[in-house]
Amino acid sequence: MSEVQAREWLNRHLGVAEADQLDRTVVSVAPGRSLGLVALLLGWYEHVTRMEKELDLPDSDRSVWGAHDLIAADSLRDFIARGLESIPEGGSRNYLVALDEADSRFLSYAEFDELGALLRLDGGESKVRGWWWTRIPCSGPIRRDLDRFSASF
């Protein structure tokens, strides 16, 4: 998915003024680095669509993503959740519709992580996690990477 395609997807949901307002709500993603809610949503959507497109690719394809890329995607979703806490009620209706669409797309090819492999790989910290941390792709390179990791514990 190109950045242009992701922007076109988002433009179907958000007008320019609304996007500008939401992108002024920034979330710290690393020391000295913050991203706005629009950039975070675009990142989540791009991750979700790429993971979906790679479901049928073999592990021998050196361009495929692995389990750590799912951790990066879930971290983006965490930042979105944190940023939404700063938005006044009713100020993000269209944003939430777009987010729900991206979330639903992710859920369409993911299943419950019965072994907790993703959380273990990420360190198994006991911090509160969103639902996305309990879902893993049903198939594909990321799933096989997690299955290999799970076999080690």
N, CA and C atoms as an extended XYZ file, in Angstrom:
459
Properties=species:S:1:pos:R:3:atomname:S:1:resname:S:1:resid:I:1 pbc="F F F"
N         0.852       -1.174        0.000 N   MET     1
C         0.000        0.000        0.000 CA  MET     1
C         0.892        1.230        0.000 C   MET     1
N         0.625        2.097       -0.907 N   SER     2
C         1.406        3.326       -0.960 CA  SER     2
C         0.812        4.354       -0.011 C   SER     2
N         1.629        5.324        0.313 N   GLU     3
C         1.156        6.399        1.189 CA  GLU     3
C         0.003        7.152        0.527 C   GLU     3
N         0.056        7.276       -0.802 N   VAL     4
C        -1.008        7.958       -1.539 CA  VAL     4
C        -2.326        7.204       -1.384 C   VAL     4
N        -2.291        5.873       -1.503 N   GLN     5
C        -3.513        5.076       -1.344 CA  GLN     5
C        -4.068        5.199        0.067 C   GLN     5
N        -3.187        5.205        1.061 N   ALA     6
C        -3.627        5.358        2.451 CA  ALA     6
C        -4.259        6.735        2.655 C   ALA     6
N        -3.682        7.756        2.068 N   ARG     7
C        -4.244        9.112        2.176 CA  ARG     7
C        -5.621        9.177        1.532 C   ARG     7
N        -5.755        8.540        0.358 N   GLU     8
C        -7.057        8.522       -0.313 CA  GLU     8
C        -8.103        7.838        0.557 C   GLU     8
N        -7.708        6.734        1.199 N   TRP     9
C        -8.617        6.040        2.111 CA  TRP     9
C        -9.049        6.984        3.236 C   TRP     9
N        -8.089        7.665        3.835 N   LEU    10
C        -8.408        8.554        4.946 CA  LEU    10
C        -9.261        9.737        4.500 C   LEU    10
N        -8.999       10.258        3.310 N   ASN    11
C        -9.770       11.392        2.800 CA  ASN    11
C       -11.241       11.049        2.591 C   ASN    11
N       -11.547        9.758        2.434 N   ARG    12
C       -12.950        9.350        2.333 CA  ARG    12
C       -13.659        9.509        3.677 C   ARG    12
N       -12.900        9.586        4.743 N   HIS    13
C       -13.480        9.674        6.085 CA  HIS    13
C       -13.368       11.070        6.705 C   HIS    13
N       -12.256       11.733        6.481 N   LEU    14
C       -11.995       13.009        7.144 CA  LEU    14
C       -11.861       14.145        6.141 C   LEU    14
N       -12.481       15.262        6.456 N   GLY    15
C       -12.265       16.470        5.680 CA  GLY    15
C       -10.938       17.106        6.080 C   GLY    15
N       -10.491       18.065        5.304 N   VAL    16
C        -9.196       18.713        5.544 CA  VAL    16
C        -9.166       19.391        6.911 C   VAL    16
N       -10.213       20.134        7.246 N   ALA    17
C       -10.233       20.854        8.524 CA  ALA    17
C       -10.220       19.884        9.700 C   ALA    17
N       -11.011       18.824        9.591 N   GLU    18
C       -11.061       17.834       10.668 CA  GLU    18
C        -9.716       17.128       10.818 C   GLU    18
N        -9.104       16.781        9.697 N   ALA    19
C        -7.793       16.123        9.738 CA  ALA    19
C        -6.746       17.045       10.358 C   ALA    19
N        -6.771       18.310        9.985 N   ASP    20
C        -5.810       19.261       10.564 CA  ASP    20
C        -5.989       19.381       12.068 C   ASP    20
N        -7.240       19.458       12.513 N   GLN    21
C        -7.517       19.569       13.944 CA  GLN    21
C        -7.027       18.325       14.693 C   GLN    21
N        -7.332       17.150       14.158 N   LEU    22
C        -6.941       15.906       14.825 CA  LEU    22
C        -5.434       15.690       14.798 C   LEU    22
N        -4.783       16.148       13.753 N   ASP    23
C        -3.342       15.946       13.673 CA  ASP    23
C        -2.590       16.875       14.620 C   ASP    23
N        -3.288       17.882       15.158 N   ARG    24
C        -2.663       18.729       16.183 CA  ARG    24
C        -2.675       18.054       17.548 C   ARG    24
N        -3.443       16.971       17.668 N   THR    25
C        -3.392       16.153       18.873 CA  THR    25
C        -2.229       15.192       18.682 C   THR    25
N        -1.148       15.446       19.420 N   VAL    26
C         0.068       14.666       19.227 CA  VAL    26
C         0.298       13.723       20.399 C   VAL    26
N         0.969       12.629       20.082 N   VAL    27
C         1.281       11.605       21.065 CA  VAL    27
C         2.780       11.360       21.010 C   VAL    27
N         3.395       11.321       22.174 N   SER    28
C         4.817       11.007       22.240 CA  SER    28
C         5.009        9.533       21.906 C   SER    28
N         5.828        9.255       20.882 N   VAL    29
C         6.062        7.875       20.466 CA  VAL    29
C         7.480        7.413       20.806 C   VAL    29
N         8.325        8.355       21.148 N   ALA    30
C         9.709        8.077       21.551 CA  ALA    30
C        10.251        9.369       22.152 C   ALA    30
N        11.318        9.280       22.919 N   PRO    31
C        11.886       10.513       23.469 CA  PRO    31
C        12.202       11.516       22.354 C   PRO    31
N        11.602       12.679       22.460 N   GLY    32
C        11.832       13.736       21.484 CA  GLY    32
C        11.091       13.564       20.169 C   GLY    32
N        10.178       12.621       20.086 N   ARG    33
C         9.432       12.392       18.831 CA  ARG    33
C         7.949       12.201       19.137 C   ARG    33
N         7.142       12.999       18.460 N   SER    34
C         5.686       12.912       18.604 CA  SER    34
C         5.050       12.825       17.227 C   SER    34
N         3.904       12.177       17.175 N   LEU    35
C         3.134       12.078       15.939 CA  LEU    35
C         1.695       12.473       16.222 C   LEU    35
N         1.053       13.067       15.222 N   GLY    36
C        -0.344       13.438       15.333 CA  GLY    36
C        -1.245       12.248       15.092 C   GLY    36
N        -2.494       12.381       15.505 N   LEU    37
C        -3.451       11.285       15.379 CA  LEU    37
C        -3.675       10.841       13.937 C   LEU    37
N        -3.620       11.766       12.996 N   VAL    38
C        -3.817       11.386       11.599 CA  VAL    38
C        -2.645       10.545       11.112 C   VAL    38
N        -1.440       10.958       11.418 N   ALA    39
C        -0.255       10.182       11.020 CA  ALA    39
C        -0.287        8.794       11.659 C   ALA    39
N        -0.721        8.719       12.897 N   LEU    40
C        -0.803        7.421       13.577 CA  LEU    40
C        -1.847        6.515       12.925 C   LEU    40
N        -3.004        7.076       12.589 N   LEU    41
C        -4.037        6.279       11.934 CA  LEU    41
C        -3.563        5.801       10.567 C   LEU    41
N        -2.904        6.662        9.829 N   LEU    42
C        -2.363        6.246        8.533 CA  LEU    42
C        -1.355        5.109        8.714 C   LEU    42
N        -0.517        5.211        9.719 N   GLY    43
C         0.457        4.158        9.995 CA  GLY    43
C        -0.213        2.839       10.339 C   GLY    43
N        -1.227        2.876       11.189 N   TRP    44
C        -1.961        1.669       11.568 CA  TRP    44
C        -2.615        1.045       10.326 C   TRP    44
N        -3.273        1.869        9.535 N   TYR    45
C        -3.939        1.376        8.326 CA  TYR    45
C        -2.927        0.758        7.357 C   TYR    45
N        -1.802        1.408        7.160 N   GLU    46
C        -0.778        0.877        6.261 CA  GLU    46
C        -0.232       -0.460        6.771 C   GLU    46
N        -0.024       -0.573        8.080 N   HIS    47
C         0.436       -1.840        8.654 CA  HIS    47
C        -0.610       -2.939        8.470 C   HIS    47
N        -1.855       -2.613        8.762 N   VAL    48
C        -2.943       -3.591        8.652 CA  VAL    48
C        -3.060       -4.095        7.215 C   VAL    48
N        -3.014       -3.197        6.245 N   THR    49
C        -3.180       -3.614        4.856 CA  THR    49
C        -1.954       -4.383        4.359 C   THR    49
N        -0.767       -3.999        4.782 N   ARG    50
C         0.408       -4.749        4.343 CA  ARG    50
C         0.400       -6.164        4.922 C   ARG    50
N         0.093       -6.289        6.212 N   MET    51
C         0.054       -7.621        6.810 CA  MET    51
C        -0.970       -8.496        6.091 C   MET    51
N        -2.100       -7.927        5.740 N   GLU    52
C        -3.134       -8.683        5.027 CA  GLU    52
C        -2.623       -9.135        3.659 C   GLU    52
N        -1.947       -8.262        2.943 N   LYS    53
C        -1.441       -8.606        1.607 CA  LYS    53
C        -0.360       -9.678        1.653 C   LYS    53
N         0.296       -9.817        2.785 N   GLU    54
C         1.385      -10.789        2.894 CA  GLU    54
C         0.923      -12.157        3.406 C   GLU    54
N        -0.352      -12.334        3.671 N   LEU    55
C        -0.845      -13.585        4.244 CA  LEU    55
C        -0.490      -14.810        3.405 C   LEU    55
N        -0.455      -14.668        2.104 N   ASP    56
C        -0.194      -15.815        1.228 CA  ASP    56
C         1.254      -15.894        0.748 C   ASP    56
N         2.105      -15.011        1.235 N   LEU    57
C         3.498      -15.025        0.776 CA  LEU    57
C         4.313      -16.051        1.563 C   LEU    57
N         5.305      -16.636        0.913 N   PRO    58
C         6.153      -17.625        1.597 CA  PRO    58
C         7.214      -16.938        2.464 C   PRO    58
N         7.703      -17.670        3.436 N   ASP    59
C         8.764      -17.137        4.292 CA  ASP    59
C        10.035      -16.865        3.496 C   ASP    59
N        10.193      -17.533        2.372 N   SER    60
C        11.398      -17.343        1.559 CA  SER    60
C        11.432      -15.967        0.896 C   SER    60
N        10.309      -15.278        0.842 N   ASP    61
C        10.273      -13.912        0.317 CA  ASP    61
C        10.927      -13.011        1.352 C   ASP    61
N        12.061      -12.472        1.030 N   ARG    62
C        12.844      -11.703        2.004 CA  ARG    62
C        12.204      -10.362        2.386 C   ARG    62
N        11.151       -9.979        1.676 N   SER    63
C        10.512       -8.692        1.974 CA  SER    63
C         9.377       -8.804        2.990 C   SER    63
N         8.990      -10.033        3.366 N   VAL    64
C         7.835      -10.184        4.260 CA  VAL    64
C         8.164       -9.714        5.673 C   VAL    64
N         7.121       -9.322        6.344 N   TRP    65
C         7.249       -8.899        7.727 CA  TRP    65
C         7.163      -10.093        8.657 C   TRP    65
N         7.744       -9.916        9.854 N   GLY    66
C         7.702      -10.944       10.879 CA  GLY    66
C         6.969      -10.454       12.114 C   GLY    66
N         7.096      -11.226       13.177 N   ALA    67
C         6.364      -10.947       14.417 CA  ALA    67
C         6.688       -9.577       15.005 C   ALA    67
N         7.921       -9.134       14.876 N   HIS    68
C         8.275       -7.828       15.427 CA  HIS    68
C         7.568       -6.679       14.697 C   HIS    68
N         7.203       -6.909       13.449 N   ASP    69
C         6.436       -5.903       12.721 CA  ASP    69
C         5.007       -5.821       13.244 C   ASP    69
N         4.465       -6.941       13.698 N   LEU    70
C         3.151       -6.916       14.347 CA  LEU    70
C         3.238       -6.149       15.665 C   LEU    70
N         4.318       -6.322       16.391 N   ILE    71
C         4.516       -5.556       17.625 CA  ILE    71
C         4.547       -4.057       17.311 C   ILE    71
N         5.231       -3.682       16.230 N   ALA    72
C         5.264       -2.269       15.827 CA  ALA    72
C         3.869       -1.770       15.485 C   ALA    72
N         3.099       -2.580       14.765 N   ALA    73
C         1.733       -2.193       14.413 CA  ALA    73
C         0.883       -2.014       15.666 C   ALA    73
N         0.977       -2.960       16.589 N   ASP    74
C         0.193       -2.873       17.823 CA  ASP    74
C         0.611       -1.667       18.659 C   ASP    74
N         1.869       -1.321       18.605 N   SER    75
C         2.339       -0.123       19.315 CA  SER    75
C         1.717        1.132       18.708 C   SER    75
N         1.602        1.172       17.380 N   LEU    76
C         0.906        2.295       16.741 CA  LEU    76
C        -0.529        2.387       17.242 C   LEU    76
N        -1.172        1.239       17.344 N   ARG    77
C        -2.572        1.230       17.808 CA  ARG    77
C        -2.657        1.704       19.262 C   ARG    77
N        -1.646        1.373       20.069 N   ASP    78
C        -1.578        1.891       21.441 CA  ASP    78
C        -1.518        3.413       21.447 C   ASP    78
N        -0.682        3.975       20.588 N   PHE    79
C        -0.537        5.436       20.528 CA  PHE    79
C        -1.850        6.089       20.129 C   PHE    79
N        -2.582        5.461       19.215 N   ILE    80
C        -3.893        5.990       18.822 CA  ILE    80
C        -4.831        6.000       20.025 C   ILE    80
N        -4.874        4.897       20.753 N   ALA    81
C        -5.749        4.817       21.933 CA  ALA    81
C        -5.398        5.912       22.939 C   ALA    81
N        -4.101        6.123       23.137 N   ARG    82
C        -3.669        7.166       24.078 CA  ARG    82
C        -4.087        8.550       23.588 C   ARG    82
N        -3.922        8.796       22.294 N   GLY    83
C        -4.293       10.093       21.734 CA  GLY    83
C        -5.778       10.359       21.800 C   GLY    83
N        -6.576        9.319       21.622 N   LEU    84
C        -8.031        9.490       21.663 CA  LEU    84
C        -8.510        9.945       23.034 C   LEU    84
N        -7.742        9.654       24.060 N   GLU    85
C        -8.111       10.100       25.407 CA  GLU    85
C        -8.062       11.623       25.520 C   GLU    85
N        -7.359       12.289       24.614 N   SER    86
C        -7.199       13.748       24.652 CA  SER    86
C        -8.220       14.487       23.800 C   SER    86
N        -9.021       13.768       23.061 N   ILE    87
C        -9.985       14.384       22.145 CA  ILE    87
C       -11.289       14.629       22.892 C   ILE    87
N       -11.861       15.837       22.750 N   PRO    88
C       -13.160       16.092       23.378 CA  PRO    88
C       -14.226       15.160       22.808 C   PRO    88
N       -15.172       14.775       23.636 N   GLU    89
C       -16.236       13.871       23.199 CA  GLU    89
C       -16.965       14.475       21.997 C   GLU    89
N       -17.168       13.660       20.988 N   GLY    90
C       -17.851       14.115       19.779 CA  GLY    90
C       -16.925       14.777       18.772 C   GLY    90
N       -15.692       15.016       19.140 N   GLY    91
C       -14.764       15.688       18.239 CA  GLY    91
C       -14.052       14.764       17.277 C   GLY    91
N       -14.382       13.486       17.331 N   SER    92
C       -13.632       12.547       16.502 CA  SER    92
C       -14.520       11.495       15.846 C   SER    92
N       -15.776       11.814       15.613 N   ARG    93
C       -16.717       10.819       15.085 CA  ARG    93
C       -16.223       10.193       13.787 C   ARG    93
N       -15.828       10.991       12.809 N   ASN    94
C       -15.366       10.458       11.528 CA  ASN    94
C       -14.039        9.715       11.675 C   ASN    94
N       -13.214       10.192       12.571 N   TYR    95
C       -11.946        9.511       12.844 CA  TYR    95
C       -12.225        8.120       13.405 C   TYR    95
N       -13.170        8.033       14.308 N   LEU    96
C       -13.519        6.742       14.906 CA  LEU    96
C       -14.111        5.780       13.883 C   LEU    96
N       -14.845        6.307       12.912 N   VAL    97
C       -15.376        5.461       11.840 CA  VAL    97
C       -14.210        4.883       11.030 C   VAL    97
N       -13.238        5.724       10.697 N   ALA    98
C       -12.062        5.258        9.947 CA  ALA    98
C       -11.270        4.249       10.765 C   ALA    98
N       -11.087        4.535       12.037 N   LEU    99
C       -10.361        3.619       12.910 CA  LEU    99
C       -11.083        2.283       13.006 C   LEU    99
N       -12.399        2.325       13.128 N   ASP   100
C       -13.175        1.084       13.195 CA  ASP   100
C       -13.015        0.276       11.912 C   ASP   100
N       -12.941        0.941       10.788 N   GLU   101
C       -12.744        0.241        9.512 CA  GLU   101
C       -11.380       -0.458        9.489 C   GLU   101
N       -10.339        0.245        9.931 N   ALA   102
C        -8.998       -0.361        9.976 CA  ALA   102
C        -8.968       -1.509       10.980 C   ALA   102
N        -9.570       -1.304       12.141 N   ASP   103
C        -9.622       -2.368       13.156 CA  ASP   103
C       -10.363       -3.594       12.618 C   ASP   103
N       -11.485       -3.367       11.952 N   SER   104
C       -12.270       -4.477       11.403 CA  SER   104
C       -11.484       -5.233       10.343 C   SER   104
N       -10.736       -4.519        9.567 N   ARG   105
C        -9.906       -5.172        8.550 CA  ARG   105
C        -8.880       -6.075        9.220 C   ARG   105
N        -8.250       -5.573       10.281 N   PHE   106
C        -7.291       -6.385       11.025 CA  PHE   106
C        -7.976       -7.625       11.602 C   PHE   106
N        -9.122       -7.436       12.209 N   LEU   107
C        -9.846       -8.552       12.817 CA  LEU   107
C       -10.294       -9.589       11.789 C   LEU   107
N       -10.456       -9.180       10.539 N   SER   108
C       -10.929      -10.099        9.504 CA  SER   108
C        -9.924      -11.207        9.197 C   SER   108
N        -8.656      -10.986        9.506 N   TYR   109
C        -7.653      -12.032        9.243 CA  TYR   109
C        -6.865      -12.426       10.492 C   TYR   109
N        -7.344      -12.003       11.627 N   ALA   110
C        -6.649      -12.308       12.881 CA  ALA   110
C        -7.534      -13.178       13.774 C   ALA   110
N        -6.883      -13.883       14.678 N   GLU   111
C        -7.601      -14.706       15.645 CA  GLU   111
C        -6.969      -14.528       17.018 C   GLU   111
N        -7.651      -15.022       18.018 N   PHE   112
C        -7.170      -14.898       19.392 CA  PHE   112
C        -5.837      -15.639       19.548 C   PHE   112
N        -4.898      -14.997       20.189 N   ASP   113
C        -3.565      -15.573       20.447 CA  ASP   113
C        -3.647      -16.413       21.714 C   ASP   113
N        -4.037      -17.665       21.552 N   GLU   114
C        -4.278      -18.546       22.695 CA  GLU   114
C        -3.041      -18.761       23.567 C   GLU   114
N        -1.868      -18.766       22.969 N   LEU   115
C        -0.646      -19.008       23.726 CA  LEU   115
C        -0.024      -17.725       24.282 C   LEU   115
N        -0.566      -16.581       23.910 N   GLY   116
C         0.009      -15.325       24.357 CA  GLY   116
C         1.404      -15.092       23.783 C   GLY   116
N         1.648      -15.643       22.598 N   ALA   117
C         2.978      -15.562       21.991 CA  ALA   117
C         3.409      -14.124       21.745 C   ALA   117
N         2.501      -13.300       21.286 N   LEU   118
C         2.857      -11.917       20.976 CA  LEU   118
C         3.293      -11.157       22.226 C   LEU   118
N         2.532      -11.315       23.300 N   LEU   119
C         2.896      -10.637       24.545 CA  LEU   119
C         4.206      -11.174       25.108 C   LEU   119
N         4.434      -12.457       25.004 N   ARG   120
C         5.705      -13.032       25.478 CA  ARG   120
C         6.872      -12.495       24.671 C   ARG   120
N         6.692      -12.430       23.359 N   LEU   121
C         7.748      -11.919       22.504 CA  LEU   121
C         8.044      -10.462       22.828 C   LEU   121
N         7.023       -9.724       23.177 N   ASP   122
C         7.196       -8.310       23.510 CA  ASP   122
C         7.684       -8.103       24.943 C   ASP   122
N         7.925       -9.167       25.657 N   GLY   123
C         8.456       -9.035       27.000 CA  GLY   123
C         7.488       -9.450       28.080 C   GLY   123
N         6.243       -9.714       27.713 N   GLY   124
C         5.270      -10.196       28.674 CA  GLY   124
C         4.997       -9.252       29.826 C   GLY   124
N         5.208       -7.962       29.607 N   GLU   125
C         4.961       -6.996       30.674 CA  GLU   125
C         3.506       -7.040       31.097 C   GLU   125
N         3.262       -6.722       32.337 N   SER   126
C         1.906       -6.816       32.865 CA  SER   126
C         1.100       -5.535       32.671 C   SER   126
N         1.595       -4.603       31.872 N   LYS   127
C         0.828       -3.378       31.666 CA  LYS   127
C        -0.465       -3.680       30.933 C   LYS   127
N        -1.422       -2.807       31.083 N   VAL   128
C        -2.718       -2.975       30.446 CA  VAL   128
C        -2.533       -2.860       28.937 C   VAL   128
N        -3.102       -3.797       28.216 N   ARG   129
C        -2.971       -3.831       26.757 CA  ARG   129
C        -4.351       -3.791       26.124 C   ARG   129
N        -4.417       -3.197       24.947 N   GLY   130
C        -5.658       -3.174       24.186 CA  GLY   130
C        -5.935       -4.526       23.556 C   GLY   130
N        -7.143       -4.695       23.062 N   TRP   131
C        -7.561       -5.966       22.467 CA  TRP   131
C        -6.638       -6.406       21.343 C   TRP   131
N        -6.034       -5.457       20.619 N   TRP   132
C        -5.192       -5.770       19.465 CA  TRP   132
C        -3.977       -6.613       19.853 C   TRP   132
N        -3.551       -6.544       21.102 N   TRP   133
C        -2.409       -7.340       21.557 CA  TRP   133
C        -2.772       -8.812       21.747 C   TRP   133
N        -4.054       -9.126       21.680 N   THR   134
C        -4.484      -10.520       21.854 CA  THR   134
C        -4.839      -11.179       20.526 C   THR   134
N        -4.557      -10.515       19.420 N   ARG   135
C        -4.907      -11.011       18.091 CA  ARG   135
C        -3.660      -11.183       17.245 C   ARG   135
N        -3.614      -12.278       16.512 N   ILE   136
C        -2.508      -12.548       15.596 CA  ILE   136
C        -3.079      -13.056       14.276 C   ILE   136
N        -2.365      -12.855       13.172 N   PRO   137
C        -2.873      -13.346       11.893 CA  PRO   137
C        -3.122      -14.854       11.938 C   PRO   137
N        -4.160      -15.289       11.238 N   CYS   138
C        -4.513      -16.716       11.174 CA  CYS   138
C        -3.498      -17.503       10.359 C   CYS   138
N        -2.802      -16.839        9.464 N   SER   139
C        -1.842      -17.498        8.593 CA  SER   139
C        -0.782      -16.476        8.183 C   SER   139
N         0.136      -16.917        7.343 N   GLY   140
C         1.127      -16.006        6.782 CA  GLY   140
C         2.436      -15.985        7.546 C   GLY   140
N         3.367      -15.198        7.045 N   PRO   141
C         4.716      -15.156        7.618 CA  PRO   141
C         4.761      -14.713        9.082 C   PRO   141
N         3.961      -13.742        9.443 N   ILE   142
C         3.955      -13.288       10.840 CA  ILE   142
C         3.480      -14.415       11.745 C   ILE   142
N         2.431      -15.110       11.329 N   ARG   143
C         1.909      -16.219       12.132 CA  ARG   143
C         2.955      -17.318       12.278 C   ARG   143
N         3.604      -17.666       11.177 N   ARG   144
C         4.616      -18.723       11.238 CA  ARG   144
C         5.797      -18.298       12.114 C   ARG   144
N         6.142      -17.026       12.067 N   ASP   145
C         7.213      -16.518       12.925 CA  ASP   145
C         6.809      -16.660       14.396 C   ASP   145
N         5.577      -16.308       14.721 N   LEU   146
C         5.085      -16.452       16.095 CA  LEU   146
C         4.995      -17.917       16.512 C   LEU   146
N         4.587      -18.781       15.583 N   ASP   147
C         4.527      -20.204       15.894 CA  ASP   147
C         5.918      -20.753       16.207 C   ASP   147
N         6.919      -20.331       15.461 N   ARG   148
C         8.298      -20.770       15.726 CA  ARG   148
C         8.745      -20.270       17.094 C   ARG   148
N         8.398      -19.038       17.412 N   PHE   149
C         8.745      -18.488       18.728 CA  PHE   149
C         8.043      -19.263       19.828 C   PHE   149
N         6.754      -19.564       19.629 N   SER   150
C         5.971      -20.286       20.626 CA  SER   150
C         6.541      -21.667       20.901 C   SER   150
N         7.102      -22.282       19.895 N   ALA   151
C         7.676      -23.630       20.051 CA  ALA   151
C         8.884      -23.622       21.000 C   ALA   151
N         9.454      -22.453       21.248 N   SER   152
C        10.630      -22.364       22.109 CA  SER   152
C        10.283      -22.213       23.589 C   SER   152
N         9.003      -22.096       23.916 N   PHE   153
C         8.623      -21.998       25.337 CA  PHE   153
C         7.591      -23.021       25.712 C   PHE   153
